[in-house]
Amino acid sequence: MRTKVAVEKTMHTRTFAALIIILAALACREKVTETVVSSTSASTTSTTSAPGQSEVVSIQGRTEVLAPMKLPILLDDSALGTGSSPTEGVAEKKDTFAKSDGIKATLRTRKVPAGMVARVAWLDEQKKILKEEQKPIPGEMVWIVFDAPPMKWGTYVVEMYLGGNLVETRPFRVR
């Protein structure tokens, strides 16, 4: 049987560990409302909500509402299809192509840091890279167009990257 001191020590250790985890989460989020002091609870608890929604955290009776983490939005739109369009990236969006179609993948960016590049990788069914291409992003709100290599009948994927980060994966077929 455990002694009262051992039980209290275990409780303090767990409370301290929970507090450290919650404080680490708080350091990664932006505070959006003032602290509300609760007079009913002195325990350490945390209640989270679905991703993209506000989070309510209670630490030793203090309750704080936090906004979801704000990540920069670099990709405004993407498209896979044929032809070119200044407003849609491609003239005709689709995911099934003939072997003779000129397949294009397009990315429209916004608020990108200077020097950032866009890259696409065209992959076959075995995830083998058929073609990889990289282009500098010339400014805000521009379509960057990439042409697919010649392809046989089959199922393929195009992966689209901004600044080295995968931002879009589009499966497609050639018949």
N, C-alpha and C positions, 0 to 999 in steps of 0.2 A: 504494500500500500504506500502511496506517495505521501510525503509530508506536505503540510500546508505551505511551507516555504518553497518546496519544489514546484507545486502547482502555481503559486504566485509568480515564480521566476519564469515558468513556461508561458504564462499569460502575458507577462511584461515583454518577453522576447517576441512573441507573436504580434503584440500591439506595436512594438518598435519596428518590426519588419513590415507590417502593413503600412505604417506611417511613412517609412522610407519609400515604398512603392508608390504611394499616393503622391508624395512630394515630388518624386521623379516625373510622374504623369503631369502634375501641375506645372512643372518647369517647362514642359513641352506644349503647353496650351496658353491661349490668350484669355485673360480675365475680362469678362464683359459686364459684370454687375458688381455692386458693392457687396461686401460680406454681410451676411445676416447672422446674428448670433442666436443660437438656439439654447434655451435654458433647460431643455429636457434631457439631453443626452450628453454624456461625457465619454462615450466610447468612440473608437475610430471605425468608421464605416465608409463605404464608397458605393454609389449607385451610378451605373452608367446607362446610357441610352444607345440607340442604334447609331451606326456610323453616319456622320454628316449632320447629326442633331446635337443640341446642347447637352452638356453633361452636368449633373448635380453631384457635388462631392461634399461629404461631411467629415470634418476632422476635429476630433475632440470638441464637438458641439458647435463648431463654426461651419456654416454652409456656404458654398460658393457655386455659382453657375458659370460654367466655362463654355466658350464657343468651340466648335470643331476646329481642328488645326487647319490653317489656311495655307494651301499650297499654290504656288503660282500656276496660272493656267496658260500654257504655252501653245497647246493645240486647239485651234478654233473649229476645225472641221477636217475631214479626210474623205476621200472617195476612191473607188476602184471602178474602172470602166474603159470606154473608148472615146477617142477624139479629145479636143480641148475646149474649155469654156472659161472665160474670165470670171464668171460669177459662181460656177459650180465645180470648177476644177477639171471635170470631164464632161464631154457633151452628152454621153449616155451612161448612167450608172447601172452596173450589172455585176453578177457574180458567176455567170456562165458565158463562155466565149467560144468562138470558132478558132481553129488553128490560124486562120488568116487575119484575125482581128489584131489591131495594134493596141495591146493592153497597156493601160496607164494607171499608176498609183499616184495620188496627189495628196498633199498636206497643205492646209492653210494655217499659218501661225499668227500669233499676236504677242506683243510685248516680250519679245525674245531678247536676251542679252546680246550685245555686239560680239561677233565672232562665232556664234552658235551655228552648228551644221545640222542638216537633216540627212538621214540615211535610210535606205530601204534594202531589204534582203529578200530575194525571191527564192523560195524553197520548194523542193519537190515533196512527194509523199513520204520519203524516207528522211525528211528534214535536212537533205543535202542542199547546200547553198548553190544555186545555179548562177546567180548574178548578185553582186552587191555594189551599190553606188552611193556616193556621198556628195552633197552640194551645200555650199554656204547659203545661209538665209539672208537675202538682200535687205530686208526691212520688215515693217509691221504689215499684217493683213495681206500677205501675198500667197499665191498658190505656187508650190514647188512641184514640178511634174517629173516623174520618173517613168521610163519606158521599160517594159518587161522584155526579157530575152525571148527568142523564138522558143515555143513550147509544143510538145507533142500532146496527144490526148492524155488526160489524167487529172488528178486533184493536186492543187498547189496551195501555198500560203505566201502572202507577202507580209513581212514585218516592217513596221515603220517606226523610226527612232528620231527623237529630238535630243540633241546634246548627249547622245549615248544612252538615253533612257527609252525603253520600249513604250510607245504610246498607243499603238494600234496594231492589231493582228487581223488580217482579212483572208479567210479561206475562199477559194474559187476553183472552178472547173474549166477545163478546155475539152471540147467535144469535136 
